[in-house]
Structures are given as structure tokens and as C-alpha cells.
Amino acid sequence: MTVRHRGALAAMAAGVAALTIATVVACGSQPADDVGTDEAAALASSNPPSPTTGTGGGPSVPVTAGGLPTDERTVPPVKLRIPAIDVTATVNPVGVDTRTDEFDVPPSVDQIGWYRYGPGLETDAGSVVIAGHVDSSEQGKGAFFRLRELDRGDTLTATGADGKQRAYRVVAREEYAKTKIPLDRYFARDGKPRLTLITCGGPFDPKTRHYRDNIVVTAVPA
């Protein structure tokens, strides 16, 4: 999975980033219809923004002006366990590769990345974003290969750097064309606390070597 950034995230200047999920092996099966869309939207702020569309055919990731989070109380996730899809994965803090302007997801497809410019697990507001590969032609199935199978009521556990395990319950699973995904909502630092899991989905384009869509799973503290 690749999340491509447009603008200088390192300086955290007001700007945007384009989210693209790029892998090279087609998904095996398609997800069922979206579930929990209204509930996921309600978790955001009382006036959630409209979907944002960036240039170059990709959507935009909102970037808050100011410095990087420096609060020592921030608790990064270090492990994610999702029994329903047999996932136990190491979580690494990731940002943006300044050489490529891409979200710096771990190269090993069995590991996943926490968006360290957003909230940590201790947050009482906002979206904790974790993204991962669906698959790779060299490494096979990724940690999030079966993310599309999650349904409302499934549970997962995120372990923080403080050693504490935090339980979450899935409330929504949605699939969006990359140009339509409301990333302002999923990368928000306001609204109710929630965990947002993102990977690729939909048809695979062998010419661009990209998937068309994003799969987004939303979970709330259990």
C-alpha cells in the first residue's frame, strides 16, 4: 500500500496529500455491501466536511497547520490483533518519505503503519489511522488482505507502547473510489475517538498497477 503525499508534511504547513493504495496482486474476492456508513459519519464532528478531491486524480488528506505532535502522553499503537480475520501484526509509526512524497508504510506486508501525525491510542477525540498492504507480487498476502471481510460487531485489540491493550468494536466497513473517499473525516482530529483501518480494494488496473478503491473499516472503543 502506498499513500502519496502532495505538499510539505514535514513542515506541517497547511496543505493536502493524495492517498493512493498501490499494490501489484489482485484481491481474491470483493467485499459485501457497505455497512455502518451512517454510524461512521456520525462519529466525526457535528458538521463533517464534504469529500475533498485533490489534483492529479487522487483525493486529499487534510494536514493541520503547525508543528508535529510532541505531547509525551501520546501512545502509539505497537500491535494490532483482529481474530475474525486471523491478524496479529506489528504496528510501526509512519509518516511521509520526503524523497517520494509517499506515506511511508512498512515495506514488509505483514506489518502495518500508524499515521503518527494524528492521534494516538490515548486520545479522547479523533481518528487513529492504521494502514497496511493488501498484498504484494513478491511477498504475497499482506496483513490487511482480509480486511474487506470484517463486519459490524467484530472485535479487535490494539496494544499501545504503554503495554495496555485496548479493545475496539467494528461499526462500519466501506469501499470508496479513491477520488470519492472523504478523507477529511477519516483523518480528523475531532469527533468521537475511533480507529480507522485502510487498505486497497476494488478492481486492479494492470496498466497503472493500482487498485481503484480503498477499503475503510471504522471501529470504536468497546
VEXDREN-2710 file (C-alpha; in Angstrom, 1 decimal):
% VEXDREN-2710
k/r/px/py/pz
1/MET/0.0/0.0/0.0
2/THR/1.2/3.5/-0.9
3/VAL/-0.1/6.7/0.4
4/ARG/1.2/9.5/-1.8
5/HIS/1.6/12.9/-0.2
6/ARG/1.4/16.3/-2.0
7/GLY/2.9/19.2/-0.1
8/ALA/5.4/19.5/2.7
9/LEU/4.1/17.4/5.5
10/ALA/7.4/17.6/7.4
11/ALA/6.8/21.2/8.0
12/MET/3.1/20.6/8.6
13/ALA/2.2/23.5/6.5
14/ALA/-1.5/23.8/5.6
15/GLY/-1.8/21.6/2.5
16/VAL/-3.0/18.3/1.2
17/ALA/-1.8/14.8/0.3
18/ALA/-3.1/12.3/-2.2
19/LEU/-4.0/8.9/-0.8
20/THR/-3.3/6.1/-3.2
21/ILE/-3.2/2.4/-2.5
22/ALA/-0.7/0.8/-4.9
23/THR/-0.1/-3.0/-4.9
24/VAL/0.6/-5.5/-7.6
25/VAL/-1.6/-8.6/-7.0
26/ALA/-5.3/-8.5/-7.5
27/CYS/-7.6/-9.1/-4.5
28/GLY/-9.1/-12.5/-4.3
29/SER/-12.8/-11.6/-3.6
30/GLN/-14.9/-8.5/-3.3
31/PRO/-16.4/-7.2/-0.1
32/ALA/-20.1/-7.3/0.7
33/ASP/-22.1/-4.1/0.5
34/ASP/-21.1/-1.2/2.8
35/VAL/-22.3/-1.4/6.3
36/GLY/-22.5/1.2/9.1
37/THR/-21.9/4.2/6.8
38/ASP/-24.2/6.5/8.8
39/GLU/-22.7/5.4/12.1
40/ALA/-19.2/6.1/10.8
41/ALA/-20.2/9.5/9.6
42/ALA/-21.9/10.3/13.0
43/LEU/-18.6/9.6/14.8
44/ALA/-17.0/12.6/13.1
45/SER/-17.6/16.2/14.1
46/SER/-21.1/17.5/14.2
47/ASN/-20.6/19.1/10.8
48/PRO/-18.4/16.7/8.9
49/PRO/-16.7/18.2/5.8
50/SER/-17.6/17.2/2.3
51/PRO/-15.3/14.8/0.5
52/THR/-12.1/16.6/-0.7
53/THR/-10.7/16.0/-4.1
54/GLY/-7.1/16.7/-4.9
55/THR/-5.3/17.3/-8.1
56/GLY/-3.9/14.6/-10.2
57/GLY/-7.0/12.3/-9.9
58/GLY/-6.5/11.5/-6.3
59/PRO/-8.2/12.5/-3.1
60/SER/-6.6/14.7/-0.4
61/VAL/-5.5/14.1/3.1
62/PRO/-6.1/17.2/5.3
63/VAL/-2.9/18.5/7.0
64/THR/-3.2/20.6/10.1
65/ALA/-1.1/23.7/10.2
66/GLY/1.5/23.8/13.0
67/GLY/4.2/21.6/14.4
68/LEU/4.3/17.8/14.7
69/PRO/2.6/16.3/17.8
70/THR/5.1/16.4/20.7
71/ASP/2.9/15.5/23.6
72/GLU/4.7/12.9/25.7
73/ARG/1.3/11.4/26.6
74/THR/0.7/10.3/23.0
75/VAL/0.5/6.4/23.0
76/PRO/1.5/4.9/19.6
77/PRO/-0.1/1.5/18.8
78/VAL/2.6/-1.2/18.5
79/LYS/0.5/-4.3/17.8
80/LEU/-2.9/-5.0/16.3
81/ARG/-4.9/-8.2/16.7
82/ILE/-8.0/-9.0/14.7
83/PRO/-9.2/-12.5/15.5
84/ALA/-12.0/-12.6/12.9
85/ILE/-9.5/-12.4/10.0
86/ASP/-6.6/-14.0/11.8
87/VAL/-4.4/-10.9/12.0
88/THR/-1.7/-10.3/14.5
89/ALA/0.5/-7.5/13.2
90/THR/3.3/-5.2/14.3
91/VAL/2.4/-1.6/14.0
92/ASN/5.1/1.0/13.1
93/PRO/4.8/4.8/13.4
94/VAL/5.0/6.2/9.9
95/GLY/5.0/9.5/8.2
96/VAL/5.9/10.6/4.7
97/ASP/9.0/9.7/2.7
98/THR/10.4/13.1/1.7
99/ARG/12.1/11.6/-1.3
100/THR/9.0/10.1/-2.8
101/ASP/6.2/12.1/-1.1
102/GLU/4.6/8.8/-0.2
103/PHE/3.1/7.6/3.0
104/ASP/5.9/5.5/4.5
105/VAL/4.1/2.2/5.1
106/PRO/6.4/-0.6/6.3
107/PRO/7.9/-2.5/3.3
108/SER/7.1/-5.8/4.9
109/VAL/3.5/-6.6/4.0
110/ASP/2.9/-8.4/7.3
111/GLN/3.5/-5.1/9.2
112/ILE/1.2/-2.1/9.2
113/GLY/1.7/1.6/9.8
114/TRP/0.2/4.1/12.3
115/TYR/-0.2/7.6/10.9
116/ARG/1.9/9.4/13.5
117/TYR/0.7/12.9/12.5
118/GLY/-2.7/12.0/14.0
119/PRO/-3.9/10.9/17.4
120/GLY/-2.5/8.1/19.5
121/LEU/-4.5/5.4/21.4
122/GLU/-4.9/7.6/24.4
123/THR/-7.0/10.1/22.5
124/ASP/-10.4/11.1/23.7
125/ALA/-11.2/12.6/20.2
126/GLY/-10.4/12.0/16.6
127/SER/-9.4/9.2/14.3
128/VAL/-6.4/6.9/14.9
129/VAL/-5.4/5.8/11.4
130/ILE/-3.7/2.5/10.7
131/ALA/-3.0/1.5/7.1
132/GLY/-1.5/-1.6/5.5
133/HIS/-0.8/-3.6/2.4
134/VAL/-3.4/-5.9/0.9
135/ASP/-0.8/-7.9/-0.9
136/SER/2.4/-7.9/-3.0
137/SER/3.7/-9.8/-6.0
138/GLU/6.9/-10.5/-4.2
139/GLN/5.7/-11.2/-0.7
140/GLY/2.1/-12.5/-1.2
141/LYS/-0.8/-11.6/1.0
142/GLY/-0.5/-8.6/3.3
143/ALA/-1.7/-8.1/6.8
144/PHE/-4.9/-6.4/5.6
145/PHE/-5.6/-8.9/2.8
146/ARG/-8.9/-9.9/4.5
147/LEU/-9.8/-6.5/5.9
148/ARG/-12.8/-6.4/3.5
149/GLU/-14.3/-9.4/5.4
150/LEU/-14.8/-7.5/8.7
151/ASP/-18.3/-6.8/9.7
152/ARG/-20.1/-4.9/12.4
153/GLY/-19.7/-6.4/15.8
154/ASP/-16.2/-7.9/15.1
155/THR/-13.7/-7.1/17.7
156/LEU/-10.0/-6.2/17.6
157/THR/-7.3/-5.3/20.1
158/ALA/-4.7/-2.5/19.8
159/THR/-1.7/-2.7/22.1
160/GLY/0.0/0.6/22.9
161/ALA/3.6/1.4/23.6
162/ASP/2.5/1.7/27.3
163/GLY/1.7/-2.0/27.3
164/LYS/-2.0/-1.5/27.7
165/GLN/-4.4/-3.5/25.5
166/ARG/-7.4/-1.5/24.2
167/ALA/-10.5/-3.3/22.7
168/TYR/-12.4/-2.0/19.8
169/ARG/-15.7/-3.0/18.1
170/VAL/-16.2/-2.6/14.3
171/VAL/-19.1/-0.4/13.4
172/ALA/-18.6/0.2/9.7
173/ARG/-16.9/-1.2/6.6
174/GLU/-17.0/0.9/3.5
175/GLU/-15.5/0.9/0.0
176/TYR/-14.8/4.1/-1.9
177/ALA/-13.3/5.0/-5.2
178/LYS/-10.1/6.8/-4.4
179/THR/-11.4/10.0/-5.8
180/LYS/-14.5/9.9/-3.6
181/ILE/-13.2/8.9/-0.2
182/PRO/-14.0/11.6/2.5
183/LEU/-10.5/11.7/3.9
184/ASP/-11.2/14.8/6.0
185/ARG/-13.5/12.5/8.0
186/TYR/-11.1/9.6/8.4
187/PHE/-8.0/11.7/9.2
188/ALA/-9.9/14.1/11.5
189/ARG/-8.6/15.0/15.0
190/ASP/-12.1/15.8/16.3
191/GLY/-15.3/13.9/16.8
192/LYS/-15.6/10.7/18.9
193/PRO/-12.5/8.5/19.4
194/ARG/-12.2/5.8/16.8
195/LEU/-9.8/3.6/15.0
196/THR/-9.7/3.8/11.2
197/LEU/-8.1/0.9/9.2
198/ILE/-7.4/1.5/5.5
199/THR/-6.2/-0.8/2.6
200/CYS/-6.9/-1.2/-1.1
201/GLY/-9.9/-2.7/-2.8
202/GLY/-11.9/-3.0/-5.9
203/PRO/-10.7/-3.8/-9.4
204/PHE/-6.9/-3.9/-10.1
205/ASP/-5.6/-2.0/-13.1
206/PRO/-2.6/-3.8/-14.5
207/LYS/-1.6/-0.8/-16.5
208/THR/-1.3/1.6/-13.6
209/ARG/-0.6/-1.3/-11.2
210/HIS/-3.1/0.3/-8.7
211/TYR/-6.3/-0.7/-7.2
212/ARG/-9.3/1.5/-8.0
213/ASP/-10.7/1.7/-4.5
214/ASN/-10.0/2.0/-0.8
215/ILE/-11.5/-0.3/1.9
216/VAL/-12.1/1.6/5.2
217/VAL/-13.0/-0.1/8.5
218/THR/-14.1/2.0/11.4
219/ALA/-14.0/0.7/15.0
220/VAL/-14.9/2.3/18.3
221/PRO/-13.7/1.6/21.9
222/ALA/-15.5/-1.5/23.1
END
